[in-house]
Amino acid sequence: MKKKYDFSKAVKGKFYVPEKDLHIPIYLDSKNKKFFNERAITLGTTTSDLVNKVLRKEVEIAQELQIK
């Protein structure tokens, strides 16, 4: 490591990515992946859209259970 670094031409926040724009990979096990891929093809949608729809429904159910 150098003793000194020159930051005079540095740009603050150049590599910052807001959390809302951050896309993280989600890994499905082989059975789930096969199911969602086949179902997405049948429905004419993407696997990502289908999985997100299912997860939104699960969140809805979980929130309803907490209220009651």
Legacy VTK file of the C-alpha trace (Angstrom):
# vtk DataFile Version 3.0
C-alpha trace
ASCII
DATASET POLYDATA
POINTS 68 float
0.000 0.000 0.000
1.211 3.505 -0.774
1.870 5.951 2.035
-0.119 8.674 0.254
-2.824 8.673 -2.396
-3.869 11.613 -4.595
-7.633 12.130 -4.381
-7.603 15.593 -5.992
-9.384 14.299 -9.132
-11.730 11.933 -7.299
-15.478 12.037 -7.905
-17.647 11.633 -4.819
-20.314 8.923 -5.177
-19.119 7.745 -8.594
-19.802 4.083 -7.795
-22.762 4.581 -5.433
-25.856 2.564 -6.348
-29.094 3.438 -4.518
-30.612 0.399 -2.830
-33.812 0.679 -4.873
-31.810 0.200 -8.075
-29.830 -2.738 -6.742
-30.792 -6.077 -8.289
-29.801 -9.103 -6.249
-29.793 -12.624 -7.633
-32.229 -15.103 -6.138
-31.410 -18.774 -6.527
-34.227 -21.317 -6.664
-33.758 -24.991 -6.019
-34.142 -27.211 -9.077
-37.759 -28.244 -8.381
-38.941 -24.664 -7.853
-36.994 -23.417 -10.843
-38.514 -26.081 -13.092
-42.035 -25.392 -11.810
-41.825 -21.611 -12.207
-40.094 -21.784 -15.600
-42.750 -24.146 -17.001
-45.599 -22.164 -15.459
-44.223 -18.863 -16.773
-44.028 -20.271 -20.301
-47.609 -21.535 -20.037
-48.825 -18.126 -18.811
-46.749 -16.188 -21.336
-44.791 -14.257 -18.718
-41.277 -14.235 -17.319
-40.121 -16.361 -14.426
-39.145 -13.221 -12.510
-42.591 -11.678 -12.912
-44.294 -14.893 -11.844
-42.092 -15.377 -8.773
-42.601 -11.725 -7.787
-46.379 -12.119 -8.115
-46.315 -15.203 -5.866
-44.094 -13.442 -3.322
-46.367 -10.364 -3.247
-49.307 -12.666 -2.472
-47.306 -14.382 0.295
-46.462 -10.991 1.817
-50.161 -10.044 1.690
-51.105 -13.256 3.506
-48.367 -12.792 6.120
-49.513 -9.222 6.784
-53.144 -10.324 7.147
-52.150 -12.989 9.668
-50.261 -10.460 11.775
-53.230 -8.071 11.945
-55.732 -10.635 13.172
LINES 1 69
68 0 1 2 3 4 5 6 7 8 9 10 11 12 13 14 15 16 17 18 19 20 21 22 23 24 25 26 27 28 29 30 31 32 33 34 35 36 37 38 39 40 41 42 43 44 45 46 47 48 49 50 51 52 53 54 55 56 57 58 59 60 61 62 63 64 65 66 67
